[in-house]
Amino acid sequence: MAGDPPEPGGMMCRTAVVGLDNAGDVIVGLFVVVRAAALTYWRLAKVERRWVARAAGTP
């Protein structure tokens, strides 16, 4: 129930020790890393050139 302590080894026990002070910073950091990786892939793999070629009908 609401007032009961979390059972040992349960999910609430594991999440109770996670500090949420820096959760926003971690989320923003992950977003920046994923965005940088996507832009790097877009540039190095020449994705736009392949999409334009497909749209024009040339393989």
Residue pairs with C-beta under 8 A, 6 or more apart in sequence:
6 12
6 13
6 16
7 13
41 47
42 48
53 59
